[in-house]
Amino acid sequence: MDELNGRMIACQILVTGLIARVANDKPDPISFLTDFRDEIRAIVSGVNIAGISDARHVRSAAMQTVDELFSLLKAPSVD
């Protein structure tokens, strides 16, 4: 299980870095990040989670993960 968790964390870091890279190429990176986060949250809210009787816990954890990843991103420096 530790190996799976380690791979998930690595994947999350990679995806966060890719999002930051794309945002840096946009004229308004903060607006891009805000819109992208809103789209991801909408997807998490609407995705069908099969195989469990109560998907609220899984959906809540997914939303928390999205919020954590986007909290790592910040406006690009002016240097």
N, C-alpha and C positions, 0 to 999 in steps of 0.2 A: 504494500500500500504506500510506503514511503517513496518508492520509485515513481509510482503513478502521480502522487502529490507533487514531487519534484518536477516531473515533466509538465504538469499543469501550470505550475508557477513559472517555469521557463517559457511556456507558450504564452502565458499572460504578459510576461515582460516583453517578449518579442512583439506581440500585437500592440502593446502600448507604445513601444518604440516606433513601430511602423506608422501608427496614427500620428505620433508627434512629428515624424518626418514629413508626412503629407501635410499636416497643419502648417509646418514651417514654410512650405512652398506656396501657401495661400496668401492673398493680400490681407485678409483679416482672419488670422489663425484662431483668435478667441471665439469669434462667431462660428467658424467651422467646427471647433471642438464642441461648442454648445449644441449646435444643430445635430452633430454626429451622436453625441451622448443622448439627446432626446430621441433620435431614431432607434438607437440600441435599446433604450429603456422601453420604447413602444413595442419592439420586437419581443423583448423578455416578457412584457405584460400579456402579449397575445399568443405566444407560442403554446402549442398543445404539449403538455407533459404527460405522457402515457405511462401506465404501469404502476401508478401509486394512487391511493384513494384520496389523499389530500395533497395537492400540489402547492399549497400556499407556502410551506416551509422551503421547498426547492426554489420557488419563484422569488421568495424573499432573499435567500442566499445569493441567487443570481443577480438580483438588483443591487445588493450590497457589494458584490464583486465589481459590477459595472461602476458604481460610485467610487470605490476604492481606486480602480484603475484610472479613472478620469481625474481623480484628485491628485494623482502623481504628475499630471501634465500642467504646465504653466505657460505663460506667454513667453515667446522667444526673447532672449536678451537683445539689447540694442547695440551691443559691441560689434 
